[in-house]
């Protein structure tokens, strides 16, 4: 039997096919978890609870749902709505990513920090720089380059128009570029100065 498209899985799930429902879950759980974890500094259990809430609600309302054009986008948006709803109700404590102190090492651990810095890949350094961006820019960057959503979809999730979503991503990229280039320029100024 050939693999089903996400559209076919969705239609089968709406018809009550539990295997199609399970396949949708398995297909998107990692993306949803990664995105949910990037929204808030919460426990793994909180993010997984929210994902399970989304899938439970989907099952209950399956016959009333329309078939989304882009299932991953639909699920990510539903997850964000669920997480924000719970946080607004203050059912669970959270700390926005922008408020997390990234300095986890003491001065005594300088050797370990130096080893980690040497061992860190470019990707790790980029992740660290992204975490320094304002929360909305972090979210826009992740939606664009990790979840591969369009600017229109990003705008919809972030409740802004498409051009504002493009501008938000552009500003984040420019800020990251500045953080990468400025230390190099500073080094040359010291070295040549």
Secondary structure, 3 states (H helix, E strand, C coil): CCCCCHHHHHHHHHCCCHHHHHHHHHHHHHHHHHHHHHHEECCHHHHHHHHHHHHHHHHHHHHHCCCCCCHHHHHHHHHHHHHHHHHHCCCCCCEEHHHCCCCCCCHHHHHHHHHHHHHCCHHHHHHHHHCCCCHHHHHHHHHHHCCCCCHHHHHHHHCCCHHHHHHHHHHHHHHHHHHHHHHHHHHHHHHHC
